[in-house]
Amino acid sequence: MIKLQPDTANQTAYFTLDEGRQYFADTFTHYLLIIKREENSAFGQDLAQVPTIVEDNARYTQLTLTTVGLDSGGFYEYKVYGQNSSSNLDPTDEVVVGLVERGTVLIETPTIFVNVTANTADDYRADQ
């Protein structure tokens, strides 16, 4: 599972996209990543982007992506399409070769810790 921070640009995530590449006769130069949350909403919340490819080899694909606009934590579905465009955000466009991978991403909200100090004998006096 992929874990990301909400509403944050320039995050790094690792995928295994080469495994899905073998099913396509056509080659492609870019990926289209769609992150979508459907729970607790009639319309869902989604984000489409063309992530920056940092490394793409047989073992893993490292992408730089954003979650700006996704401000709610929780589980999201992601789909990665192979495409031959550096700007297309529509998975039905003719430049899209096909769906390479799908899975789940957890967008974690930061945990806020509160320090609670213990009362000492000096903090409490019976005469107050």
N, C-alpha and C positions, 0 to 999 in steps of 0.2 A: 504494500500500500504506500502511496505517496502522501507525504505530509507537507503542508504549506501553511504560511501565515496569512491571515486575512488582510485585504486591502494594502498589499505590499508589492512594489515593483522589484525587478531584477532578482528573482529567486531561482535557485538551481534545483532541477529535478532530474532523476535518472529513470529511463525507460528501457525496454527491451524491444525496440522497434524493428531491428533487423529480422527478427523471427517472422514478422508479418510481411516483410518485403518479398519474401520468396513466393508468395501467392499471386504476384502481379507480373505480367509480362512486360508492362510499360515501366520505365524508370521514372523517378520524380526527384525534384531538387529541393523541395521545401515540405514542411509539415503544417497542417492546420490543426490546432488544438482547441477543443470546445470543452469547457467545464460547466456543468449544469447541475443545479440543485432543484429538485422537484418537490421535496417534502415541505409541508406546512405552508403551501402557497398554491393558489389556483393556477398561476402562470409560471411559477418557477423563477429562478434567478440564474442567468447564464452569462458566460464570457467567451467570446471567440477571439483567437489571436494566431498570428504566425510567429511562433517562438524562434529565438536565435539558436541555431545549432552550434554547440561548442565542440562536441565530439560525437561522431557517428560511426561505430564499428560493429563487428559481429557480436561483441559481448554486451555493449550497452550504448545508449544514446543519451548524451547529456544536453539538456536544453535550458536556456535562460528564459523565464516566463514571468508573467505578472498576474496578480490577483486583485489589482486595483478595480474597484467596483463590486467586489465580493466581500462584503463586510460582515457577513454572518458566519459563525463557525458551524461546523457540522460535516456530514458526509455528502460528497458530491460525486457525480459520475463524470468521467472524462472520456473523450473519444479523440483519437489522433488519426488524421487522414493524411495520406501522401498526396502532394499536389505539385504542380509546376507553375507556381505563382508566389511572389513574395508579398502580396497584399490581399489576396482573396480571403474573405471570411465566411463564404457561403459553401457548405458541404455539398450542395446540389449543382454547383457550377461545373462546367465542362473541363476545367483545369484540374479538378480533383480526380486522382487515379482510383482511390478507394480507401476503405477503412483499414488501418494498419493495426490499431490496438485500442482496446477499451478497458476501463477498470474503475477503481474507486480512489478518490483522493479525500483525505481528511484535512479540512481547514481548521486549524487549532486556534482557539482564542487564547490569548496569553493568560496565564494564571497570576492572580494578584495575591500576594502574601501579605498578611497583616501581622506585625509583631505585637504580641500582648505581653506586657511586663507584669510580673508578679508583684502583688502588694507586699510591702514590708511592714514591720511593726511601727516604723516611724510614720507611715502613711495613714495610720488609723489611730486615733486617740479616743478614748472613751468619753472624754469631757467635751467633745464637739457635738 
